[in-house]
Amino acid sequence: MSYSPVTSGFFVVGVEGSPVIEKSRQGNYALVFLKRTDASRYFEQMCQLRRVPQQDYKISTMPLHLVKRLLSHSRVQVCVIENWDKVVA
């Protein structure tokens, strides 16, 4: 298995321009997707499950260092998603 640093990816962001935060027992985290198609599927599922209007959110590409700066005050981790189908399976 090889590891390479992720410098940017696709995020679902809200009205303020900050990435959507998911909550779990392990803490809060933002998802970064390596493929736009995975981000699109997550976006659709998120809007359906949370019953939120799609026009309030968008898919954005953003450098990881900027995301970490935006989320640093709220102690949010960044989770890199390589394959969304494996995550929801």
Contacts in CASP RR format, 6 or more apart in sequence:
PFRMAT RR
TARGET T0000
AUTHOR 0000-0000-0000
METHOD contacts of the structure
MODEL  1
MSYSPVTSGFFVVGVEGSPVIEKSRQGNYALVFLKRTDASRYFEQMCQLR
RVPQQDYKISTMPLHLVKRLLSHSRVQVCVIENWDKVVA
6 32 0 8 1.000
6 34 0 8 1.000
6 64 0 8 1.000
6 80 0 8 1.000
7 63 0 8 1.000
7 64 0 8 1.000
7 65 0 8 1.000
8 61 0 8 1.000
8 62 0 8 1.000
8 63 0 8 1.000
8 64 0 8 1.000
9 32 0 8 1.000
9 33 0 8 1.000
9 34 0 8 1.000
9 61 0 8 1.000
9 62 0 8 1.000
9 64 0 8 1.000
10 32 0 8 1.000
10 33 0 8 1.000
10 34 0 8 1.000
10 35 0 8 1.000
10 36 0 8 1.000
10 38 0 8 1.000
10 39 0 8 1.000
10 59 0 8 1.000
10 60 0 8 1.000
10 61 0 8 1.000
11 19 0 8 1.000
11 20 0 8 1.000
11 30 0 8 1.000
11 31 0 8 1.000
11 32 0 8 1.000
11 33 0 8 1.000
11 39 0 8 1.000
11 59 0 8 1.000
11 60 0 8 1.000
11 61 0 8 1.000
11 62 0 8 1.000
11 67 0 8 1.000
12 19 0 8 1.000
12 20 0 8 1.000
12 31 0 8 1.000
12 39 0 8 1.000
12 42 0 8 1.000
12 43 0 8 1.000
12 46 0 8 1.000
12 57 0 8 1.000
12 58 0 8 1.000
12 59 0 8 1.000
12 60 0 8 1.000
13 19 0 8 1.000
13 20 0 8 1.000
13 57 0 8 1.000
13 58 0 8 1.000
13 59 0 8 1.000
13 60 0 8 1.000
13 62 0 8 1.000
14 20 0 8 1.000
14 56 0 8 1.000
14 57 0 8 1.000
14 58 0 8 1.000
15 56 0 8 1.000
15 57 0 8 1.000
17 60 0 8 1.000
17 70 0 8 1.000
18 70 0 8 1.000
18 71 0 8 1.000
19 30 0 8 1.000
19 31 0 8 1.000
19 32 0 8 1.000
19 62 0 8 1.000
19 67 0 8 1.000
19 70 0 8 1.000
19 71 0 8 1.000
20 30 0 8 1.000
20 31 0 8 1.000
20 46 0 8 1.000
20 57 0 8 1.000
21 28 0 8 1.000
21 29 0 8 1.000
21 30 0 8 1.000
21 71 0 8 1.000
21 74 0 8 1.000
21 76 0 8 1.000
22 28 0 8 1.000
22 29 0 8 1.000
22 30 0 8 1.000
22 31 0 8 1.000
22 79 0 8 1.000
27 77 0 8 1.000
28 74 0 8 1.000
28 75 0 8 1.000
28 76 0 8 1.000
28 77 0 8 1.000
29 76 0 8 1.000
29 77 0 8 1.000
29 78 0 8 1.000
29 79 0 8 1.000
30 67 0 8 1.000
30 71 0 8 1.000
30 76 0 8 1.000
30 77 0 8 1.000
30 78 0 8 1.000
30 79 0 8 1.000
31 42 0 8 1.000
31 79 0 8 1.000
31 81 0 8 1.000
32 64 0 8 1.000
32 67 0 8 1.000
32 78 0 8 1.000
32 79 0 8 1.000
32 80 0 8 1.000
32 81 0 8 1.000
33 39 0 8 1.000
33 42 0 8 1.000
33 81 0 8 1.000
33 84 0 8 1.000
34 80 0 8 1.000
34 81 0 8 1.000
34 82 0 8 1.000
35 83 0 8 1.000
35 84 0 8 1.000
36 59 0 8 1.000
38 81 0 8 1.000
38 83 0 8 1.000
38 84 0 8 1.000
38 85 0 8 1.000
39 59 0 8 1.000
39 84 0 8 1.000
40 59 0 8 1.000
41 84 0 8 1.000
42 81 0 8 1.000
42 84 0 8 1.000
43 54 0 8 1.000
43 57 0 8 1.000
43 59 0 8 1.000
45 88 0 8 1.000
46 52 0 8 1.000
46 57 0 8 1.000
47 53 0 8 1.000
47 54 0 8 1.000
47 57 0 8 1.000
64 78 0 8 1.000
67 78 0 8 1.000
68 78 0 8 1.000
71 78 0 8 1.000
81 87 0 8 1.000
END
